């Protein structure tokens, strides 16, 4: 492991090793964490499991780095010395298409919900088990590799009940013409629905994951966000319906363009 010094924070880089496949380079993960011991643990674990990891101790240093290199995923501590982690998460998402895994000592449910509401892909509290963290990183990267609009030739626009979604630009247009910018995770879930209307979809299908933990409520947060946008009454949904014990069903006809 080598150390690189930037003016606004110490950066550590951990490579995946000489055996990495050049045709399929390892995913690049930024670790934004001001506790050196935690940063070393996360970076060492990422390297052990074949990821390229780069660590930053401040928000400013990672924002500068984003100007020249885009990671596949950012692991963000909410308690940074120079800026709030939630604000940093927003700025990362504005500057890149990277996934975001929140890693923090804030264990209050309100913090967890806020992080997911604002577009985080997952949330892990300290102390954590390193291998579980890697499993969550893999799950996020796998889901995002299936994100809408990424594959060549995929259909881009879908309409239902006066609504229209642009799956490439992550824009949802309401019947009155107003537009909502969706997070990548929200767009992924909505695309799953419009591709398979009138079908019961499990939480795993909607998240694009086979190893979803029973305690993982991130899909429920995404469903709640979508309902608040498209339902007349989010508490009595008529479009995105809950099928108890099975999953969710999108109860609308869909037209693709």
Secondary structure, 3 states (H helix, E strand, C coil): CEEEEECCEEEEEECCCCCCCHHHCCCEEEEECCCHHHHHHHHHHHHHCCCEEEEECCHHHHHHHHCCCCCCEEEECCECCCCEHHHHHHHHHHHCCCEEEEEECCCCHHHHHHHHHCCCCEEEECCCCHHHHHHHHHHHHHHHHCCCCCCCCCCCEEEECCEEEECCCCEEECCCCCEEECCHHHHHHHHHHHHCCCCEECHHHHHCCCCCCCCCCHHHHHHHHHHHHHCCCHHHCCCEEEECCCEEEECCCCEEC
